[in-house]
């Protein structure tokens, strides 16, 4: 039967997220000796099946598996030539359509959804597990994990495509013909999708460990109640935001039968719902902003903001992918002097967003910002002779950005200076491996990693952390109850961790909104959230289109060449109103006659 073959294919994927089962499974079981009945008769096979569902969680650390950085206003992927295989290039230039197939997660997520539903439907058949002293509890936990994963996949579809098709608990048979009525389903409304995902997450949370600290080490990375609540916070923040809350641009967006898919009516209570969900994470668990001291025992904001992604399972980590391709990220973001590709560039727009050490923006009076000349003395983070644009910036700037003249993070072979001017050791001359902006992304590189000798420090890839939840909370609270003291309290906690002064007391709602959005961009930079933030705030037409700037990488033969330090357009990007949502792949539209395309595609 086709359904058995599909189940087998799902079982034997080679990329597992995490499992305590035998890792040599694929080497021991010939592919003609296992049936779907065996999968749900044996504990080992059932656990492998569940582990494979986890593998559907995107492995997005590497530059070519996700467009969310390169298609945001924070970053650029160097390889801009047609046919390079990187979806960011044609998307940023507006050269794409529903038939392009760029970042097609539609079919991938629905395969994960179907596998999760199938697992939930059949795991109760596993007598081997049931006969264990804690057998039923284990089955309930596994079923809750699958329920979480299904909700997580629906959330992934929701933020990329808008309202989707909810399939329910009974998976569609794998051997149906494409013309079968079961395969011809319309989209559910956006609010129906949100309510379904939230209900599923709440239900899953009741049967899961509260926090990863209650799990065995081998189970780190599996779903917990905290993970469920954190994703719920994301879902409800998205639903409350301007893109989906009162957006009249979607007034005519409906199914074939006339059912409206996104309400055009603003509902302030959605902001309260989002605030409450985030606060549940804050008050219901023991997370805290990660803080770290230096070798002398003194608090260090730079180490705290850098190592929150490097030190495994610290106080801020809520959800992480244990198997990942961070080593590829590290090589992609290392300079050529370290045998890296320097392939993920930071835009001048993001560079300008970082404040000065005194907590003022670069355009504020008395900030001390200087955009000419070179420093005459070393500072905590810079050497003498550094271009003044990069001197006395806040610690998070040095966490996120490698700039021309900065020292490479790995000092095991001595201090090495990164040169991104034209003839520099990581410059444009004679190589594809250079940053088109003159800046290289630096975040999430371990100081002990060294691509030159293929040395990488293995660690989890953090998907959700506590700082994001705090920012979710204060954003929603500012929209629902401006002036609530929690807003400044938690905003200042994040700034304090970063070594910055508190915001001015008594800010109005609009001013606080700007502060929160700024803080979110800086704190969560290069963590695949900015792309979705500009869209849900409905500002992407201003932020993601037009001229994009960096330094003049076509000039310079030494660090002090002023011709390099000129704001230069490296790309003119196109952003049209229909880009707020990805198009549903044309192949799916051709398959389902009741499926309507997103507006403008």
KOLPALO-61234 format. One line per 5 residues: number of its first residue (from 1); for each residue x, y, z of C-alpha. Coordinates in steps of 0.05 Angstrom, whole numbers. Layout:
NUM = X Y Z; ...
***
This chain:
1 = 0 0 0; 22 71 -14; 8 92 57; 59 41 84; 112 66 35
6 = 99 138 56; 105 120 129; 170 85 116; 199 144 78; 180 189 136
11 = 214 141 184; 282 137 151; 300 210 141; 373 221 159; 367 288 194
16 = 340 276 265; 332 334 313; 345 294 376; 332 224 401; 356 180 456
21 = 348 119 410; 403 80 375; 436 127 324; 456 67 281; 384 52 264
26 = 392 65 190; 452 19 186; 417 -39 218; 348 -44 188; 344 -63 114
31 = 292 -22 77; 250 -83 58; 238 -109 129; 198 -56 164; 124 -41 157
36 = 81 13 187; 52 -38 234; 122 -51 261; 134 23 270; 77 28 319
41 = 90 -40 352; 161 -25 374; 182 32 420; 247 43 384; 214 52 316
46 = 159 97 343; 211 142 375; 250 146 310; 186 165 274; 174 221 324
51 = 247 243 318; 237 249 243; 177 295 252; 223 340 293; 271 342 234
56 = 218 382 196; 235 441 241; 275 485 193; 350 479 200; 360 552 183
61 = 429 568 211; 462 565 143; 455 622 93; 425 582 36; 370 547 76
66 = 333 610 96; 319 677 63; 298 711 127; 364 748 137; 384 763 66
71 = 314 787 48; 310 833 109; 338 903 114; 391 878 162; 433 834 116
76 = 455 814 47; 479 748 18; 541 760 -24; 527 712 -81; 483 758 -122
81 = 493 729 -191; 435 695 -227; 436 620 -220; 475 622 -156; 422 581 -121
86 = 406 634 -68; 333 655 -67; 349 722 -35; 378 752 -99; 317 747 -145
91 = 268 761 -87; 303 826 -69; 303 848 -141; 230 831 -150; 243 775 -201
96 = 197 722 -175; 127 693 -181; 84 637 -154; 118 591 -203; 189 608 -178
101 = 187 559 -121; 229 603 -76; 231 582 -3; 174 532 -14; 157 509 56
106 = 84 495 39; 93 422 20; 147 410 72; 105 435 130; 44 398 107
111 = 84 333 104; 105 347 176; 33 362 195; 9 297 164; 64 257 197
116 = 47 287 265; -26 272 257; -11 201 235; 34 191 295; -19 217 343
121 = -71 171 312; -28 108 319; 19 115 378; -33 86 425; -24 20 388
126 = 46 12 416; 39 -44 467; 113 -46 481; 109 25 509; 43 14 544
131 = 71 -45 582; 124 0 614; 109 23 686; 101 94 659; 77 72 591
136 = 13 112 585; 48 175 610; 102 165 558; 51 157 503; 14 219 526
141 = 79 258 526; 98 234 456; 29 251 431; 35 320 461; 103 330 427
146 = 71 312 360; 14 360 375; 64 415 389; 102 401 326; 38 402 284
151 = 20 470 314; 90 495 303; 87 476 229; 20 511 222; 51 573 253
156 = 108 569 202; 57 568 146; 15 624 178; 71 675 183; 96 661 112
161 = 31 651 73; -24 679 116; -88 637 126; -79 564 108; -117 499 105
166 = -130 465 172; -132 390 163; -157 368 231; -136 306 269; -148 252 216
171 = -93 252 164; -112 249 92; -97 180 63; -31 179 26; -58 140 -34
176 = -114 188 -55; -116 214 -126; -105 289 -134; -176 297 -159; -207 266 -97
181 = -254 313 -59; -211 305 3; -154 338 -34; -196 398 -55; -199 440 8
186 = -208 515 16; -168 559 63; -191 572 134; -196 643 158; -136 675 192
191 = -172 678 259; -193 605 254; -120 586 242; -96 627 301; -148 599 348
196 = -134 528 326; -58 535 336; -66 567 404; -115 514 428; -67 459 405
201 = -8 491 439; -47 498 504; -69 426 501; 1 400 486; 30 440 544
206 = -12 401 595; 24 336 580; 96 360 572; 152 374 621; 149 446 645
211 = 220 464 625; 280 431 594; 312 425 663; 260 371 678; 283 330 619
216 = 340 281 612; 400 312 577; 387 268 516; 318 299 509; 341 371 507
221 = 311 402 445; 245 366 453; 181 405 466; 165 430 535; 106 469 564
226 = 150 531 562; 163 519 487; 88 515 475; 74 579 512; 131 616 476
231 = 105 597 407; 35 616 430; 64 685 446; 92 691 376; 27 669 343
236 = -16 719 382; 33 776 372; 30 764 297; -46 762 299; -50 828 338
241 = -2 865 291; -24 914 237; -13 865 180; -70 821 206; -109 865 253
246 = -152 915 216; -113 914 151; -162 940 98; -114 919 43; -142 849 52
251 = -215 870 50; -228 832 -14; -187 771 4; -236 713 5; -248 641 -15
256 = -286 622 -78; -350 617 -38; -341 689 -12; -315 672 58; -270 729 80
261 = -201 703 101; -173 763 140; -218 810 179; -211 884 163; -238 904 231
266 = -186 925 283; -193 889 350; -155 919 407; -167 858 450; -119 819 405
271 = -63 860 435; -86 841 505; -88 768 486; -16 774 460; 7 810 522
276 = -25 758 567; 8 701 529; 77 731 536; 66 746 609; 48 673 621
281 = 119 656 599; 149 711 643; 111 692 706; 101 617 695; 173 596 687
286 = 242 612 714; 275 643 653; 320 704 661; 364 747 616; 432 714 612
291 = 487 753 647; 561 736 648; 622 762 683; 691 772 654; 754 737 678
296 = 761 788 734; 691 773 760; 661 838 735; 595 839 696; 608 843 621
301 = 551 864 575; 590 844 513; 601 773 537; 529 769 562; 500 789 494
306 = 549 747 454; 549 684 495; 473 679 504; 475 641 437; 540 605 451
311 = 533 576 522; 487 516 516; 421 514 553; 432 577 594; 378 614 633
316 = 351 649 570; 342 590 523; 270 568 513; 275 527 449; 335 503 409
321 = 352 455 353; 405 407 378; 427 383 309; 441 441 263; 489 470 212
326 = 520 524 255; 589 503 231; 566 525 161; 541 591 189; 607 602 222
331 = 646 590 159; 598 633 120; 608 691 168; 683 683 178; 730 728 138
336 = 775 699 84; 835 707 130; 804 651 171; 786 610 108; 715 635 112
341 = 668 659 58; 649 727 87; 583 714 53; 532 745 101; 540 820 100
346 = 508 870 148; 476 931 117; 493 1002 134; 420 1009 156; 433 959 212
351 = 501 989 230; 468 1057 239; 415 1028 285; 464 1011 341; 469 1065 393
356 = 530 1097 422; 559 1073 488; 523 1130 524; 455 1103 500; 442 1156 447
361 = 427 1143 374; 480 1165 325; 435 1222 301; 418 1248 371; 450 1310 400
366 = 509 1297 446; 515 1225 422; 589 1235 408; 583 1201 341; 636 1219 290
371 = 636 1196 217; 704 1223 197; 775 1207 214; 808 1153 256; 816 1142 330
376 = 882 1158 364; 874 1111 423; 848 1042 437; 782 1031 473; 753 968 505
381 = 727 943 439; 770 979 386; 843 989 369; 877 1055 356; 868 1075 283
386 = 796 1051 278; 751 1092 235; 711 1136 282; 644 1111 257; 658 1046 295
391 = 686 1075 359; 648 1080 425; 587 1042 399; 544 1000 446; 570 929 461
396 = 518 895 417; 549 929 356; 613 890 368; 574 827 380; 539 832 313
401 = 587 865 264; 657 852 236; 679 918 204; 740 940 166; 797 944 216
406 = 764 900 270; 801 842 301; 780 772 284; 743 737 341; 790 677 343
411 = 857 699 372; 890 630 379; 939 649 324; 948 721 347; 908 783 331
416 = 886 785 259; 857 848 228; 798 841 181; 806 881 117; 744 891 73
421 = 771 946 29; 781 928 -45; 851 896 -40; 844 873 32; 849 803 59
426 = 773 797 55; 762 848 0; 727 844 -67; 789 840 -111; 796 772 -143
431 = 744 734 -102; 670 719 -96; 679 712 -21; 671 782 5; 617 824 39
436 = 584 871 -11; 572 922 44; 641 920 75; 612 890 139; 606 816 158
441 = 555 786 205; 591 766 269; 535 742 315; 534 669 336; 607 655 319
446 = 644 619 375; 711 651 391; 743 581 393; 718 562 324; 769 564 268
451 = 748 547 197; 821 548 175; 832 482 211; 759 459 207; 749 469 282
456 = 678 485 302; 647 486 371; 583 445 371; 524 475 408; 448 482 401
461 = 419 531 351; 374 576 392; 304 585 362; 269 622 418; 299 660 477
466 = 272 698 536; 292 768 511; 244 758 452; 187 742 500; 200 805 540
471 = 199 845 476; 135 811 454; 103 829 520; 121 902 522; 103 913 450
476 = 33 884 460; 25 919 527; 44 986 497; -11 978 445; -64 956 495
481 = -46 994 559; 5 1049 543; 39 1075 606; 36 1008 643; 99 1007 686
486 = 118 937 660; 134 968 593; 193 1010 617; 212 958 669; 226 902 619
491 = 253 948 564; 304 974 614; 322 904 636; 343 888 565; 381 953 558
496 = 415 944 625; 439 874 605; 468 908 542; 504 959 584; 460 1017 564
501 = 423 1070 607; 348 1067 618; 300 1102 570; 273 1170 588; 214 1163 636
506 = 145 1184 616; 148 1169 541; 82 1170 503; 55 1110 466; 84 1130 398
511 = 153 1146 426; 153 1081 466; 132 1042 404; 193 1069 367; 238 1052 426
516 = 210 981 430; 217 969 355; 288 996 356; 307 953 416; 276 891 383
521 = 316 903 320; 382 911 356; 373 857 410; 347 804 361; 390 824 301
526 = 409 766 255; 362 718 290; 312 711 231; 259 756 262; 268 823 229
531 = 239 799 162; 173 782 195; 173 843 241; 174 893 184; 118 857 150
536 = 73 849 211; 84 922 228; 65 938 156; 127 980 145; 165 936 95
541 = 148 981 37; 191 1034 70; 245 989 100; 254 934 49; 252 972 -17
546 = 297 1024 -48; 372 1037 -41; 412 993 6; 478 1019 32; 546 996 55
551 = 617 1021 49; 652 1029 -19; 681 959 -28; 705 977 -98; 759 1022 -69
556 = 816 1022 -20; 886 993 -16; 897 1003 59; 857 1011 123; 863 1087 123
561 = 838 1099 52; 781 1147 62; 752 1130 -5; 729 1063 24; 691 1097 81
566 = 637 1126 37; 564 1107 42; 552 1070 -23; 492 1038 -55; 506 963 -65
571 = 435 944 -87; 368 974 -103; 314 928 -77; 242 922 -99; 186 912 -49
576 = 114 910 -74; 51 907 -33; 38 834 -51; 106 815 -21; 78 819 49
581 = 57 747 39; 93 693 0; 54 665 -59; 26 595 -51; 68 553 -99
586 = 35 548 -167; 40 472 -164; -6 472 -104; -54 520 -137; -58 473 -197
591 = -72 414 -152; -128 445 -110; -184 480 -147; -213 508 -83; -148 541 -62
596 = -145 616 -74; -79 652 -84; -53 708 -40; -71 779 -62; -29 807 -119
601 = 2 742 -141
***
